Amino acid sequence: MSTAKTSFPKEKIKVLLLEGVHPAGAAMLREEGFSVDTSAKAFDETALAKALAGGVHVLGIRSKTQVSAGVLAQASRLLTVGCFCIGTNQVALDDACQRGVAVFNSPFSNTRSVAELTIAEIIALHRRMSDQSAAMHKGVWDKSAAGAHEVRGRTLGIVGYGHIGSQVSILAEAMGMRVVFFDILSKLPLGNARPCRSLEELLKASDVVTLHIPATKQTEGLLGRAQLKLLRKGAHVINNARGSVVDIAALAEAIRSGHVGGAALDVFPYEPSGNDEGFKSELLGLPNVILTPHVGGSTEEAQESIALDVCDKLARFINVGGTTGCVNLPQVDLPPQGSGAGPGSGTRTHRILHVHTNVPGVLSKVNALIARLGVNITAQYLQTNKHVGYAVLDVEEQNGKAILAGLRELPETIRARALW
């Protein structure tokens, strides 16, 4: 990680980490010299807006806190948001992009943890382990093989064959299961897994269905009353993805009717903001239903890995300007800031980070500014997306302040800052 000096004292970089981000993340950022505050809870919109208006530069959240367009409008000093999870739907990404706020996540760090939980639930549902355990805790000894099955030879349907879905596929096949999957994108099957042409085809073929898809308008209520009716009688449903993708009322109805034999859910349409808030669901008390409090990626190994991964990206963006792994700004992989225009010159450089509206003529204006000021560029980087461009200029020390001031006057400039 870079230790480059910045134009703003590191100890004045304010970091706010919410929702119990693993302490390894806070420790890393404190070692960088940043000022770090933490909270075990999610913030609602009012509390979050108030906190960010206090001058927070770096925000860290998990899946509960919502960073809306309204919140972003009140966060004038916010430079970057870290999502300490896979999903980023809790952030208004387009608005963040238009404000030059870089958003990072950790798409791979908890893959194994979620996959292992899914496999455990597949076995537990087929053996009705939650009901058996609950009865034993009440002192009831009911030894019977009724309703208990091996998973070997059963068909697992995976909706979403990405990093987690494909890992589940490998583990399930190792236990002797047949695997079919459906994904809106063409994916290379692993092992003997077979792709389905439609969700309907998968549902009709599966003894257990597990969902590993993001929360989008297209996936909202993806598994509803009509889809559940397509399942084989007694089939199981697992959702460790996002709470919005399953119609909970329809699932509860299907379980009560006996058409669905059981379910395991780790995510819900509404989730408590902290451990002191009660949980309510239509699934409470139903037979062969496993409910867990959004802990699919909450192993100590995964949470530490996520914290280190995201905090490394956040620190690199603050210290160096690099946007590798950013989900909403153009990705620019930057080397450490140079120390001269040539080997042995001893000339220090300033690094100018310029986020601008991606419209014709911006670079001409930037180049005209450079020419007018007589600036010597030692390195230059540029990437664009549909909405914005991200230009990085390494300039000789004496030129830094002048070019930064000039860039800030351009009408297309969204955000410009300097590192030295």
Buried (B, 14 or more C-beta within 10 A) or exposed (E): EBEBEBBBEBEEBBBBBBBBBBEBBBBBBEEBBBBBEBBEBBBEBEBBBEBBBEEBBBBBBBBBBBBBEBBBEBBEEBBBBBBBBBBBBBBBBEBBBBBBBBBBBBBBBBBBBBBBBBBEBBEBBBBBBBBBEEEEEEEEEEEEEEBEBEBEEBBBBBBBBBBBBBBBBEBBBEBEBBBBBBBEEEBEBBEEBEBBEEBEBBBBBBBBBBBBBBBEEEBBBBBBEEBBEBBBEEBBBBBBBBBBBBBBEBBBBBBEEEBBBBBBBBBBBEBBBEEEEEEEBBBEEBBBBBBBEBBBBBBEEBBBBBBBBBBBBBBBBBBBBBBEBBBBBBBBEBEBBBEBBEEEEEBBBBBBBBBBBBEEEBBEBBEEBBEEBEBBBBBEBBBBEEBBBBBBBBBBEEBBBBBBEBBEEBEBBBBBBBBB
